[in-house]
């Protein structure tokens, strides 16, 4: 059986100093990562860690 890893990281902000003055605010990225986790579960990725 094939094996794989499904990794989903959602950042709602980043360091603005690394993006030339952009505020660094992001919207709903953590929710997107949780949605992708559910998708991975449906594809047979049973082991998971969600902080």
C-alpha positions, 0 to 999 in steps of 0.5 A: 500500500502506498504511504503519504504525508498530508501537512497543512499549516495555516498562518493568520499573520506573518512578519511584516518586516519580511514583506517590504512593509505589507501589514502581514495580515492574512484571513482565515488561513487556520480555517483553510488548514483545518478544512484540508485536514478533514479532506486528508482524513477522507483520503485515508490519512488517519494519524493527525496532530492539530495544535 
